[in-house]
Amino acid sequence: MASGGGINTDIPSDEAFERCERHKHHFIDMYCQNHDDVGCGTCIAENHRLCKDISYIPEFLRDNKSADSSEIQQILKLTAKSMTERHEGFKQEKQRVVKSRVKLLESVKKFRKEINDRLDELEKNTEEDIEEKYKTLINEVEERMQLFETSIAYISTTLNKLESTDNATQNFVIAKKAEKRVDKVAKVIEEIKVQTPSQNIDLTADPRISSLLEEINVLGTADIPKEDSRKYYVKVQSDKTECDIVSACTLDDGTILLSDNGNNRLKRLDSSIFTVRDYCDLPGQPWQVCAINKQQAAVCLPDKKEVRFISLTNRMNLTNNITTDFVCNGLAYADGNLYISDSNTSVYIYTVSGKLLEQFTKDQSGQNLFYDISSISVSVDGSRIYVADWKNGLIVLDNSGRVVRRFNDSHFGACDSYITGRGSLLMCGQSSNNVLQFEQNGELIGEVVRSDGRHFHPQAICCNQQMSKMVIGWNKDEIDVFDLI
């Protein structure tokens, strides 16, 4: 005991060893039953002075044998176990996030490499263009040099002849011939002076490149995705109306072609950043587009009743065409042949040169196969023809025109279709606002994506080469790009 009869709080009782967090020199040895709370004497005096059931903890425990800590120990153990599990979960989540960061940073480097590769390609194309122009210019200069060299040699030979003979007749003939030759050369020299002033070739940098680089601060935006898809604008400055993307296909080099019915254009997209790389103006409104090979694609022009071929060089260019006697809507290429459909009755097989090989119009029972054809797709070997019919859904034919399977759904509104690298078929339902996937035999696998109808009505579809992205076009200035799992 300390002098004055008070309790020395610096010395714990035999059973109190836990110090108070607020009053560091006091030990917790009091219990308020009214608030089920423990504290030191000071805490009790400050916060529980009106409470009636205040006990000294050792005495309370002696009078209440059941007040042990076994129950709370069990609760603490369960809580600790739960927290340990959650901690492990967060640990794994951290590892996942770290890996995701590394992967995203790698994608930045990959994107930068793609940009570098594209710049290298632009540099090469520009150098080739400069070399070609300078080759033409140098050839012109060399031709003129050759003219002067020949004339100088002639004059020199003529002078030697005149100086080496005393024959007046011979000298007269030589002189007259030389006089005419000199007059002719003099006229050529004068024409060259007038027609071909000194030339030079200048490089005019494409202002779009520097303008774009000035506008952007990062290669891309790292966002936590809030939707299943991302939108990319495919409208170009010279478009006269809203885009209406009615068909799409993937080229061998990984780029994507879009058929813009609204602006009478084919647009080529870079499939890594989904921006318009270049475009080709068409003489009519396009419908379905397909790839022929690495150098060539083709597109239907229904209002012109023809199929146009496009050269896939550095810039797309129109080449030859096939004329039909029907409004051509559907178009596919497989096994060396073109598959063309009209708008409602038939599917035709043509050679690339335009020779008609087959026509499929009736089924085995003599009934019309089709009603309103939107598009066609064909397996690589030509053994299966998939016809998207707006009213009748999907009709699958073999290469003899026999019906293999039907998927009838008048509410589907079958539009564009696409055969994936794995052989399955993706088809847009413009009325049902979804995309369905079918097996090679035409059996329905299921729904790939659905819209509520307010955001988009899918009418064109394809996938990138890696089958990691699905591109959907519609009657808007942007496309939707979905991640494929």
GILIN-V691768 format. One record per pair of residues at least 12 apart in sequence whose ideal C-beta (glycine too) atoms are under 10 Angstrom apart, sorted by the first residue. I is the first residue (numbers start at 1). J is the second residue. D is the distance in Angstrom with one decimal. If there is no record, write none. Layout:
BEGIN
i: <I;I>
j: <J;J>
d: <D;D>
END
This chain:
BEGIN
i: <7;7;7;7;8;9;9;9;9;9;9;9;9;10;10;10;11;12;12;12;12;13;13;13;13;13;14;15;15;15;15;15;15;15;16;16;16;16;16;16;16;17;18;18;18;19;20;20;20;20;20;20;21;21;21;22;22;22;22;22;22;23;23;23;23;23;23;24;25;25;26;26;26;26;26;27;27;27;28;28;28;28;29;29;29;29;29;29;29;30;30;30;30;30;30;30;30;30;30;31;31;31;31;31;31;31;31;31;31;31;31;31;32;32;32;32;32;32;32;32;33;33;33;33;33;33;33;33;34;34;34;34;34;34;35;35;35;35;37;38;38;39;41;41;101;104;104;105;107;107;107;107;108;108;108;108;109;110;111;111;111;111;112;114;114;114;115;115;115;118;118;118;118;119;121;122;122;122;124;125;125;125;126;126;126;128;129;129;129;130;130;133;133;134;136;137;137;137;140;140;140;141;141;144;144;144;144;147;147;147;147;148;148;148;148;150;151;151;151;151;151;151;151;152;154;154;154;154;154;155;155;155;155;157;157;158;158;158;158;158;158;158;159;159;161;161;161;162;162;162;208;212;219;220;225;227;227;227;228;228;228;228;228;229;229;229;229;229;229;229;229;229;229;229;229;229;230;230;230;230;230;230;230;230;231;231;231;231;231;231;231;231;231;232;232;232;232;232;232;232;232;232;232;232;233;233;233;233;233;233;233;234;234;234;234;234;234;234;234;234;234;234;234;234;234;234;235;235;235;235;235;235;235;235;236;236;236;236;236;236;236;236;236;238;238;238;238;239;239;239;239;239;239;239;239;239;240;240;240;240;241;241;241;241;241;242;242;242;242;242;242;243;243;243;243;243;243;243;243;243;243;243;243;243;243;244;244;244;244;244;244;244;244;244;244;244;244;244;244;245;245;245;245;245;245;245;245;245;245;245;245;245;245;245;245;245;245;245;245;246;246;246;246;246;246;246;246;246;246;246;246;246;246;246;246;246;246;246;246;246;247;247;247;247;247;247;247;247;247;247;247;247;247;247;247;247;247;247;247;247;247;247;247;247;247;248;248;248;248;248;248;248;248;248;248;248;248;248;248;248;248;249;249;249;249;249;249;249;249;249;249;249;249;249;249;249;249;249;250;250;250;250;250;250;250;250;250;250;250;250;251;251;251;251;251;251;251;251;251;251;251;251;251;252;252;252;252;252;252;252;253;253;253;253;253;253;254;254;254;254;254;254;254;255;255;255;255;255;255;255;255;255;255;255;256;256;256;256;256;256;256;256;256;256;256;256;256;256;257;257;257;257;257;257;257;257;257;257;257;257;258;258;258;258;258;258;258;258;258;259;259;259;259;259;259;259;259;259;259;259;259;259;260;260;260;260;260;260;260;260;260;261;261;261;261;261;261;261;261;261;262;262;262;262;262;263;263;263;263;263;264;264;264;264;264;264;264;264;264;265;265;265;265;265;265;265;266;266;266;266;266;266;266;266;266;266;266;266;266;267;267;267;267;267;267;268;268;268;268;268;268;269;269;269;269;269;271;271;271;271;271;271;271;271;271;272;272;272;274;274;274;274;274;274;277;277;277;278;278;278;278;279;279;280;280;280;280;280;280;280;280;280;280;281;281;282;282;282;282;282;282;283;283;283;283;283;283;283;284;284;284;284;284;284;284;284;284;285;285;285;285;285;286;286;286;286;286;286;286;286;287;287;287;287;287;287;287;287;287;287;287;287;287;287;287;288;288;288;288;288;288;288;288;288;288;288;288;288;288;288;288;288;288;288;289;289;289;289;289;289;290;290;290;290;290;290;290;290;290;290;290;290;291;291;291;291;292;292;292;292;292;292;292;293;293;293;294;295;295;295;295;295;296;296;296;296;296;296;296;296;296;297;297;297;297;297;297;297;298;298;298;298;298;298;298;298;298;298;298;299;299;299;300;300;300;300;300;300;300;300;300;300;301;301;301;301;302;302;302;302;302;302;302;303;303;304;304;304;304;304;305;305;305;305;305;305;305;305;306;306;306;306;306;306;307;307;307;307;307;307;307;307;307;307;307;307;308;308;308;309;309;309;309;320;320;320;321;322;322;322;322;322;322;322;322;322;323;324;324;324;324;324;324;325;326;326;326;326;326;326;326;326;327;327;327;327;328;328;328;328;328;328;329;329;329;329;329;329;329;329;329;329;330;330;330;330;330;330;330;330;330;330;330;330;330;330;330;330;330;330;331;331;331;331;332;332;332;332;332;332;332;332;332;332;332;332;333;333;333;333;334;334;334;334;334;334;334;334;334;334;334;334;335;335;335;335;335;335;335;335;336;336;336;337;337;337;337;337;337;337;337;337;337;338;338;338;338;338;338;338;339;339;339;339;339;339;339;339;339;339;340;340;341;341;341;341;341;341;341;341;341;341;342;342;342;342;343;343;343;343;343;343;344;344;344;344;344;344;344;344;345;345;345;345;345;345;345;345;345;345;346;346;346;346;346;346;346;346;346;346;347;347;347;347;347;347;347;347;347;347;347;347;347;348;348;349;349;349;349;349;358;358;358;359;360;360;360;360;360;360;360;360;360;361;362;363;363;363;363;363;363;364;364;364;365;367;368;369;369;369;369;369;369;369;369;370;370;370;370;370;370;370;371;371;371;371;371;371;372;372;372;372;372;372;372;373;373;373;373;373;373;373;373;374;374;374;374;374;374;374;374;374;374;374;374;374;374;375;375;375;375;375;375;375;375;375;375;375;375;375;375;376;376;376;376;376;377;377;377;377;377;377;377;377;378;378;378;379;379;379;379;379;379;379;380;380;380;381;382;382;383;383;383;383;383;383;384;384;384;384;384;384;384;384;384;384;384;384;385;385;385;385;385;386;386;386;386;386;386;386;386;386;386;386;386;387;387;387;387;388;388;388;388;388;388;388;388;388;388;388;389;389;389;389;389;389;389;390;390;390;390;390;390;390;391;391;391;391;391;391;392;392;392;392;392;392;392;393;393;393;393;393;393;393;393;393;393;393;393;394;394;394;394;394;394;394;394;394;394;394;394;394;395;395;395;395;396;396;396;396;396;396;397;403;404;404;404;405;405;405;405;405;405;406;407;407;407;407;407;407;409;409;409;409;409;410;411;411;411;412;412;412;412;412;412;412;412;413;413;413;413;413;413;413;413;413;413;414;414;414;414;414;414;414;415;415;415;415;415;415;415;415;415;415;415;415;415;416;416;416;416;416;416;416;416;416;416;417;417;417;417;417;417;418;418;418;418;418;418;418;419;419;419;419;420;420;420;420;420;420;421;421;421;421;421;422;422;422;423;423;424;424;424;424;424;424;425;425;425;425;425;425;425;425;426;426;426;426;426;426;426;426;426;426;427;427;427;427;428;428;428;428;428;428;428;428;428;429;429;429;429;429;429;430;430;430;430;430;430;430;431;431;432;432;432;432;432;432;433;433;433;433;433;433;433;433;433;433;433;434;434;434;434;434;434;434;435;435;435;435;435;435;435;435;435;435;436;436;436;437;448;448;448;448;448;449;449;449;449;449;449;451;451;451;455;455;455;456;456;456;456;456;456;456;456;457;457;457;457;458;458;458;458;458;459;459;459;459;460;460;460;460;460;461;461;463;463;464;464;466;467;468;468;468;468;469;469;469;469;470;470;470>
j: <26;27;29;41;25;23;25;26;27;29;40;41;42;25;26;27;27;26;27;28;29;27;29;56;57;58;58;27;29;56;57;58;59;61;28;29;30;40;56;57;58;29;38;40;57;40;38;39;40;41;42;43;39;40;43;39;40;42;43;46;47;39;40;41;42;43;46;40;40;42;39;40;41;42;43;40;41;57;40;41;43;57;41;44;55;56;57;58;59;42;43;44;45;48;54;55;56;57;60;44;48;53;54;55;56;57;58;59;60;61;64;67;44;47;48;51;52;53;54;55;48;51;52;53;54;55;60;64;48;50;51;52;53;54;47;48;51;53;51;57;60;54;54;56;222;220;222;222;219;220;222;272;218;219;220;222;219;272;219;220;272;273;219;270;272;273;219;272;273;270;272;273;277;209;314;206;209;314;314;313;314;315;203;205;206;314;201;203;314;201;203;199;201;201;201;199;200;201;192;196;199;196;199;188;189;192;196;185;188;189;192;185;188;189;192;185;181;182;184;185;186;188;189;185;177;178;181;182;185;178;181;182;185;174;178;174;175;177;178;179;181;182;174;178;174;175;178;174;175;178;237;275;273;273;483;455;480;482;449;450;480;482;483;449;451;455;456;469;470;471;472;479;480;481;482;483;274;469;478;479;480;481;482;483;274;455;456;476;477;478;479;480;481;269;273;274;275;276;471;477;478;479;480;481;274;275;276;476;477;478;479;256;258;260;267;269;274;275;276;279;471;473;476;477;478;479;260;262;263;267;276;476;477;478;260;263;265;267;275;276;278;279;477;263;265;279;281;260;262;263;264;265;267;276;279;477;262;263;264;265;260;262;263;264;477;260;262;263;475;476;477;258;260;261;262;263;265;267;473;474;475;476;477;478;479;259;260;261;262;263;285;286;459;460;473;474;475;476;477;258;259;260;261;262;267;416;458;459;460;461;471;472;473;474;475;476;477;478;479;258;259;260;261;262;285;286;287;288;289;300;329;374;375;415;416;459;460;473;474;475;259;260;261;266;286;287;288;289;290;299;300;329;330;331;374;375;415;416;417;418;459;460;461;462;473;267;269;288;289;416;418;428;459;460;461;462;463;471;472;473;479;288;289;290;291;297;298;299;331;332;333;377;416;418;460;461;462;471;269;271;291;418;420;421;462;463;464;465;467;471;268;269;271;291;292;293;294;295;296;297;312;462;465;291;292;293;294;295;312;465;268;271;291;294;312;465;269;270;271;272;464;465;466;268;269;270;271;272;277;278;291;312;464;465;268;269;270;271;274;277;462;463;464;465;469;471;473;479;269;279;280;289;290;291;297;299;310;312;316;462;276;279;286;289;460;462;471;473;479;282;285;286;287;288;289;290;299;300;331;416;460;473;276;279;282;285;286;289;460;473;477;282;284;285;286;287;302;459;460;475;285;286;475;476;477;279;281;282;285;286;280;281;282;283;284;285;286;301;303;279;280;281;282;285;286;316;278;279;280;281;282;286;289;297;299;308;310;316;318;279;280;289;316;473;479;280;297;310;312;315;316;462;464;471;479;481;462;463;464;465;466;468;469;471;481;464;466;469;464;469;471;478;479;481;314;315;316;313;314;315;316;315;316;297;299;308;310;311;312;315;316;317;318;316;318;299;301;304;308;310;318;301;303;304;306;308;318;321;299;300;301;302;303;304;305;306;308;300;301;302;303;304;299;300;301;302;303;304;308;331;299;300;301;302;303;327;328;329;330;331;341;343;374;375;416;300;302;307;328;329;330;331;332;340;341;373;374;375;376;377;388;416;417;460;308;310;331;416;460;462;307;330;331;332;333;334;338;339;375;376;377;378;310;312;332;333;309;310;312;333;336;338;352;312;333;352;312;310;311;312;313;319;309;310;311;312;313;319;320;333;352;309;310;311;312;316;331;333;310;319;320;321;322;331;332;333;338;340;352;318;328;331;322;324;327;328;329;330;331;340;341;375;321;324;327;328;324;326;327;328;329;342;343;327;328;321;323;324;327;328;322;323;324;325;326;327;328;342;321;322;323;324;328;354;320;321;322;323;324;328;331;338;340;350;352;354;320;321;322;321;322;338;352;352;353;354;354;338;340;350;351;352;353;354;355;356;354;340;342;348;350;354;356;342;340;341;342;343;344;345;346;348;341;342;343;344;340;341;342;343;348;373;341;342;343;344;372;373;374;375;376;388;342;343;347;348;370;373;374;375;376;377;378;385;386;387;388;389;416;417;375;376;377;378;347;375;376;377;378;379;382;385;386;387;417;419;352;378;380;382;349;377;378;379;380;381;382;383;384;385;399;419;349;378;379;380;381;382;383;399;351;352;382;349;350;351;352;355;357;358;378;382;399;350;351;352;353;354;357;378;358;360;376;377;378;382;385;386;387;399;356;376;360;370;373;374;375;376;385;387;388;389;359;361;370;373;370;371;372;373;374;390;368;370;371;372;373;389;390;391;359;360;361;362;368;369;370;371;372;373;358;359;360;361;362;368;369;370;373;401;359;360;361;369;370;373;376;378;385;387;395;397;401;360;361;378;382;385;399;401;399;400;401;401;385;387;395;397;399;400;401;402;403;401;401;395;397;401;402;403;406;401;402;403;403;403;392;387;389;392;395;397;401;403;406;387;388;389;390;391;392;395;389;390;391;392;395;410;388;389;390;391;392;413;414;387;388;389;390;391;392;395;414;387;388;389;390;391;413;414;415;416;417;427;428;430;459;387;388;389;390;414;415;416;417;418;427;428;459;460;461;388;389;395;397;417;394;416;417;418;419;425;426;427;397;399;419;396;398;399;419;423;425;440;419;421;423;399;398;399;397;398;399;400;404;440;396;397;398;399;404;405;419;423;425;440;441;442;397;398;399;401;404;404;405;407;414;417;418;419;425;427;438;440;442;403;406;414;417;407;412;413;414;415;416;417;425;427;428;429;406;407;408;410;412;413;414;410;412;413;414;415;430;431;408;409;410;412;413;414;406;407;408;409;410;412;414;406;407;408;409;410;411;412;413;414;427;429;436;406;407;408;409;412;414;417;425;427;436;438;442;444;407;408;414;442;425;438;440;441;442;443;442;442;440;441;442;438;439;441;442;443;444;442;427;436;438;442;443;444;429;431;432;436;444;431;429;431;432;427;428;429;430;431;432;434;436;428;429;430;431;432;433;434;457;458;459;427;428;429;430;431;432;436;427;428;429;430;431;435;457;458;459;460;461;473;474;428;430;435;458;459;460;461;462;472;473;435;436;438;460;461;462;435;460;461;462;463;470;471;438;440;462;463;437;462;463;467;470;484;463;464;465;466;467;440;463;467;439;440;437;438;439;440;445;448;437;438;439;440;441;442;444;445;438;445;448;449;458;461;462;463;470;472;444;448;458;461;449;457;458;459;460;461;472;473;474;447;450;451;457;458;459;456;457;458;459;460;474;475;453;457;447;450;451;453;457;458;449;450;451;452;453;454;455;456;457;458;474;447;448;449;450;451;453;458;447;448;449;450;451;458;461;470;472;482;448;449;450;449;461;470;472;482;484;461;470;472;480;482;484;472;474;480;474;476;480;472;473;474;475;476;478;479;480;472;474;475;476;470;472;473;474;480;472;473;474;475;472;473;474;475;479;473;480;482;484;481;484;484;484;482;483;484;485;481;482;483;484;482;483;484>
d: <9.6;9.9;9.6;7.5;9.9;8.2;5.7;4.5;6.5;9.3;7.3;7.2;8.4;5.8;8.7;8.9;8.7;9.7;4.8;9.7;8.0;7.2;6.0;8.7;9.1;7.0;7.8;9.7;7.7;9.7;7.3;4.6;9.9;8.2;6.5;3.8;9.2;8.9;9.1;6.8;7.4;9.4;8.5;9.3;9.8;8.2;9.4;6.5;4.0;9.1;7.3;6.3;9.5;9.5;9.5;8.2;8.0;7.8;6.6;8.9;10.0;8.6;5.3;8.6;4.8;6.8;9.2;9.7;9.0;9.4;8.7;3.6;6.4;5.7;8.0;6.2;8.9;9.9;5.4;9.5;8.0;7.7;7.5;9.6;9.9;6.3;5.2;7.3;9.8;9.4;7.3;4.6;9.3;8.3;6.4;7.2;6.4;6.5;9.2;8.8;9.8;8.6;7.4;5.0;7.8;5.1;9.9;9.4;5.4;9.0;9.9;9.2;6.5;8.1;4.5;5.1;9.4;6.8;5.6;8.1;9.9;7.9;8.6;3.7;7.7;6.7;8.0;9.6;7.3;9.0;4.4;6.8;5.3;8.2;8.2;6.6;6.8;9.3;9.3;6.9;10.0;10.0;9.9;9.6;9.2;9.5;6.2;9.5;9.6;8.4;9.5;9.8;9.1;6.0;7.3;8.6;9.8;8.4;5.7;6.7;6.8;7.5;6.5;8.3;5.4;8.1;7.6;9.2;8.8;7.8;9.3;9.8;8.9;9.0;8.5;8.6;8.3;9.1;9.8;9.8;5.4;9.6;7.5;9.5;9.4;9.1;9.8;9.5;9.1;6.8;7.3;10.0;5.4;6.4;9.8;6.1;8.8;6.9;9.9;7.3;8.4;9.2;9.0;8.7;9.3;6.2;8.0;7.8;6.6;8.9;8.7;8.2;9.2;8.3;9.6;9.2;7.4;8.3;8.9;4.7;9.7;8.4;9.0;9.4;9.7;7.8;6.1;9.1;8.5;7.2;8.0;7.4;8.5;9.7;9.4;6.1;8.1;7.8;4.4;9.8;7.9;9.1;9.6;8.5;5.3;9.6;8.9;5.9;6.8;8.1;9.3;9.7;9.2;8.0;8.3;9.4;9.3;9.5;7.0;10.0;9.0;6.0;7.3;7.7;9.5;9.3;9.0;9.6;8.5;9.8;7.8;9.4;4.5;6.0;4.6;7.8;8.3;9.4;9.5;9.4;7.4;5.2;8.3;8.6;9.4;9.5;9.2;8.7;9.5;4.4;7.1;5.9;7.6;8.1;8.0;4.0;7.0;9.3;8.8;10.0;6.0;5.5;8.3;6.1;9.0;8.2;8.5;9.3;5.7;4.9;8.3;9.8;6.2;7.6;6.0;6.9;7.9;8.1;5.7;9.5;9.9;7.8;9.0;6.7;6.5;5.6;8.9;9.6;8.5;9.3;8.2;9.1;4.0;7.8;9.3;8.3;8.2;7.3;9.9;5.5;9.3;6.2;9.8;8.5;9.1;8.5;9.1;7.7;7.8;4.7;9.9;7.5;9.4;9.8;8.9;8.1;8.5;6.2;8.9;9.9;9.5;5.0;6.1;9.6;9.8;9.7;5.7;8.5;7.2;7.0;6.0;8.3;5.3;8.7;5.5;6.5;8.9;8.4;8.1;8.9;7.7;6.5;4.8;7.9;8.7;9.0;6.4;4.4;3.5;7.8;8.9;9.9;8.4;9.4;8.6;8.2;4.9;8.3;9.6;5.1;6.8;5.9;7.7;8.3;8.4;9.0;9.9;7.2;4.7;9.9;9.2;8.7;2.9;6.3;7.6;7.8;9.3;9.2;6.4;8.9;5.3;7.9;4.6;8.8;8.9;7.4;5.8;7.6;8.9;9.9;9.6;8.8;8.7;7.8;6.9;5.9;5.6;7.3;9.1;8.5;4.0;9.4;8.4;9.6;7.5;6.2;4.4;4.9;8.4;7.9;8.4;9.7;9.4;8.2;9.4;6.7;8.8;5.3;9.6;9.6;8.4;5.1;8.8;8.6;7.8;9.7;8.8;9.4;7.3;6.8;7.4;10.0;9.7;4.5;6.2;4.1;9.4;5.9;8.3;5.5;8.2;8.4;5.3;5.3;5.4;7.3;9.8;9.4;9.5;9.2;9.5;9.8;9.4;7.6;9.3;9.7;5.5;10.0;9.8;7.4;7.1;8.2;9.9;9.0;5.2;6.6;6.5;6.1;9.8;8.6;7.8;9.7;8.9;5.2;9.8;9.4;7.6;10.0;9.9;6.9;6.6;10.0;8.8;6.7;9.8;7.1;4.5;9.1;8.8;8.4;9.8;9.2;9.8;6.8;7.9;8.7;10.0;8.5;5.2;8.0;6.8;4.7;8.3;5.4;6.2;6.3;5.8;9.5;6.5;9.6;9.9;8.5;9.3;9.2;7.2;4.3;8.2;5.2;7.9;9.3;6.2;9.2;7.1;9.4;9.5;6.2;9.8;9.1;7.7;9.9;9.3;5.2;8.6;7.3;5.9;8.1;8.4;8.8;8.6;8.4;8.3;8.9;9.6;7.8;7.0;8.8;8.3;6.0;7.4;9.0;9.2;4.5;6.5;6.8;4.5;9.8;6.1;8.4;9.7;9.0;7.1;8.3;9.8;7.9;9.1;9.3;7.2;10.0;9.7;8.6;9.9;9.8;9.8;5.1;6.0;6.8;9.4;9.5;9.6;8.8;8.3;10.0;7.6;9.8;9.3;8.5;8.6;9.2;9.2;9.5;9.8;6.5;4.9;7.7;6.6;5.7;6.8;9.0;9.8;4.9;6.5;5.8;6.3;9.8;7.5;9.8;9.3;6.4;4.6;8.5;6.6;6.5;6.4;7.6;6.0;9.0;6.4;6.4;9.4;4.6;8.1;10.0;9.2;9.9;10.0;7.9;9.2;9.5;8.0;9.1;6.3;10.0;9.6;8.0;8.2;10.0;9.5;9.4;4.5;7.0;8.6;9.9;7.3;8.1;9.4;8.3;9.9;9.5;9.1;8.3;7.5;9.6;6.9;5.9;10.0;9.4;9.5;9.9;8.1;5.3;6.1;9.0;7.3;9.4;9.0;9.3;6.0;9.2;9.7;7.8;3.8;6.9;6.7;9.5;8.4;7.0;6.4;8.8;6.6;8.8;7.4;6.9;9.4;6.3;8.8;7.6;7.9;9.2;9.7;9.4;4.0;7.6;4.8;4.1;9.2;8.0;8.4;9.6;6.9;6.9;5.6;8.5;4.8;6.7;6.0;8.4;9.6;9.7;8.1;9.8;7.4;4.4;7.5;5.4;9.4;9.2;7.5;5.2;7.8;7.5;9.9;9.2;8.7;7.9;9.5;5.2;9.4;9.7;8.6;6.5;5.4;4.3;7.6;9.1;8.5;9.8;8.4;5.0;7.4;9.3;9.7;7.2;9.4;9.1;9.7;8.5;7.0;9.7;9.2;9.6;9.6;9.4;5.2;5.3;5.0;9.0;8.3;8.7;9.7;9.3;8.8;9.0;9.9;8.3;9.8;6.8;7.3;8.9;8.9;5.2;9.8;8.3;7.2;8.7;8.5;9.8;7.1;9.7;6.6;5.5;7.7;9.9;5.9;6.8;6.3;6.2;10.0;7.5;9.8;9.3;8.9;7.4;4.8;8.6;6.0;8.0;10.0;8.8;6.9;9.7;9.9;9.0;8.3;6.3;9.5;6.9;7.0;9.4;8.6;9.6;9.8;6.9;10.0;9.0;8.9;4.5;6.1;7.2;4.6;7.2;8.7;9.4;8.3;9.8;9.6;7.4;9.6;9.1;4.6;5.8;5.8;8.9;6.9;7.5;9.9;8.4;8.5;9.4;9.3;8.8;9.9;6.5;5.1;6.8;6.5;6.2;6.5;9.5;4.9;6.3;4.9;6.4;7.2;9.9;9.6;6.3;4.5;8.3;7.1;6.2;6.4;6.9;6.4;8.2;9.8;8.5;8.2;4.9;8.4;6.5;8.0;9.9;8.5;9.6;9.2;8.8;8.6;7.4;8.0;6.5;9.2;8.3;8.1;4.2;9.4;9.9;7.6;6.7;7.9;7.8;8.5;8.9;9.1;9.3;8.6;8.9;4.0;7.7;9.5;8.3;7.7;8.2;9.7;5.9;4.8;8.8;5.2;7.0;6.3;8.1;8.7;9.9;5.6;6.6;4.9;8.6;9.2;5.5;6.7;7.1;8.4;9.8;8.2;8.8;7.1;9.6;9.7;5.5;7.2;4.9;3.6;8.6;9.8;9.7;9.9;7.1;7.7;9.9;9.6;9.3;8.0;7.1;9.9;9.9;9.5;8.3;5.1;5.5;4.3;9.5;9.5;7.9;8.6;10.0;9.2;8.8;8.1;7.5;10.0;9.8;9.7;8.8;4.0;6.5;5.9;7.2;4.6;9.0;9.3;8.7;9.5;9.1;9.8;7.9;8.7;7.3;5.8;3.6;8.6;8.6;7.8;7.2;8.3;5.4;6.6;6.2;7.3;9.8;6.8;8.9;8.6;6.8;9.8;4.5;7.3;6.0;9.6;8.6;9.4;9.5;9.2;9.7;5.6;8.6;5.1;8.2;6.4;10.0;9.5;10.0;9.4;8.1;9.2;7.7;4.6;8.9;7.9;5.2;9.4;6.8;9.5;9.6;9.8;9.5;8.7;6.9;9.2;10.0;7.1;6.1;9.0;9.8;8.7;6.1;6.0;5.5;6.1;8.7;9.3;9.4;9.5;9.8;5.7;9.5;6.7;8.0;6.1;8.6;9.9;8.1;9.9;5.5;6.3;4.4;9.3;9.3;7.8;7.2;8.4;9.9;7.5;4.7;8.1;7.7;7.6;7.6;6.2;9.6;6.4;6.3;9.3;7.3;7.8;7.8;9.4;9.3;8.5;8.8;8.4;9.4;8.4;8.5;7.0;8.3;7.7;8.9;9.8;6.2;9.7;8.5;3.7;9.0;9.6;8.4;8.4;8.7;9.0;8.4;7.9;5.1;9.5;9.1;6.3;6.7;9.4;9.7;9.6;7.6;8.5;8.6;6.2;7.7;8.0;7.2;9.8;6.3;9.9;5.3;9.7;8.8;6.9;6.8;5.8;7.5;4.5;5.4;9.8;9.9;9.6;5.9;4.0;5.0;7.8;9.7;9.1;6.1;7.2;5.7;7.7;9.7;9.3;9.1;9.2;8.6;4.6;6.9;5.3;9.8;8.4;5.7;5.0;7.0;8.3;9.4;8.7;8.4;8.4;8.0;4.7;9.4;9.8;8.0;6.6;4.9;5.5;9.2;8.6;8.8;9.5;8.9;9.5;7.0;9.8;9.6;9.5;7.6;9.9;8.8;4.5;6.6;5.1;6.4;9.1;8.4;9.5;8.9;7.7;9.9;10.0;9.2;6.5;7.2;9.1;6.9;7.7;9.9;8.3;8.7;9.6;5.4;9.8;6.4;5.5;9.9;9.6;9.0;6.1;7.3;6.6;7.8;7.0;9.6;8.9;9.3;8.8;6.4;7.8;7.9;4.3;7.5;7.1;8.1;9.0;9.7;9.7;10.0;9.8;5.9;9.7;7.4;5.5;7.8;7.8;9.4;7.2;9.9;9.9;8.6;8.7;10.0;9.1;9.5;3.9;6.3;7.1;5.0;9.4;5.8;8.0;9.5;9.4;9.8;9.4;9.9;9.4;10.0;5.9;9.0;8.5;5.8;5.9;7.6;8.2;8.3;9.4;9.6;5.9;9.3;8.7;8.5;7.3;8.9;6.1;8.6;7.6;9.3;8.0;6.9;4.6;5.0;4.6;7.5;9.3;5.3;9.1;5.5;8.7;8.9;9.4;6.8;4.0;8.3;8.4;8.3;6.2;8.0;7.8;6.3;8.3;6.6;6.2;8.6;8.1;9.0;9.3;8.4;8.6;8.2;8.9;7.1;3.7;9.3;9.6;9.6;9.8;6.5;6.2;8.7;9.4;6.0;3.5;6.8;9.6;7.5;8.6;8.0;7.0;6.4;8.4;6.0;7.8;9.2;7.6;8.9;9.5;8.7;8.2;5.8;5.8;8.2;9.2;4.3;8.4;6.2;5.1;8.4;7.6;8.3;5.5;4.2;2.9;6.3;8.9;10.0;8.4;9.6;8.8;5.9;7.3;6.4;7.9;8.8;9.3;8.9;7.5;4.2;7.2;4.6;8.9;9.8;8.8;7.0;4.4;7.2;8.0;9.8;9.4;5.2;8.9;9.9;8.0;6.0;4.5;5.2;8.2;9.0;7.8;9.8;9.6;8.9;9.8;7.0;9.6;9.4;8.9;4.9;4.8;6.5;8.6;9.0;9.9;8.7;9.6;9.6;8.3;9.3;5.9;6.2;9.2;9.2;7.5;9.8;7.5;8.7;5.3;9.3;9.9;7.1;8.2;5.0;5.6;6.4;6.0;6.7;6.7;9.9;7.0;4.4;7.8;7.5;9.9;7.6;10.0;9.0;8.0;9.8;6.6;9.6;9.9;5.5;8.3;7.4;7.3;9.5;9.9;9.5;9.4;7.4;9.9;8.6;4.1;5.6;6.9;5.1;7.1;8.9;8.8;9.1;9.1;10.0;9.0;7.1;9.4;9.7;5.0;6.3;4.9;9.7;8.2;9.3;9.2;7.8;9.1;8.1;9.4;8.9;9.4;9.3;9.4;6.4;4.3;7.1;4.5;8.9;8.5;7.4;5.9;7.0;10.0;5.4;7.6;6.4;4.2;6.9;9.6;7.3;7.2;4.4;5.0;7.9;9.2;5.9;6.4;7.6;7.0;8.7;6.8;9.5;9.8;9.8;9.4;7.3;9.9;8.1;8.5;9.9;7.5;7.7;8.6;5.9;9.9;9.2;9.4;8.8;9.2;9.5;8.3;7.0;9.1;4.7;8.7;6.9;9.1;9.3;6.0;9.8;5.6;7.0;9.2;10.0;4.7;7.7;5.9;7.9;8.3;6.6;5.4;7.0;6.8;3.4;7.1;9.8;8.1;7.4;10.0;9.4;6.9;8.7;9.0;9.1;6.1;9.9;6.9;5.7;9.3;5.3;6.9;6.6;6.5;4.4;8.0;5.5>
END
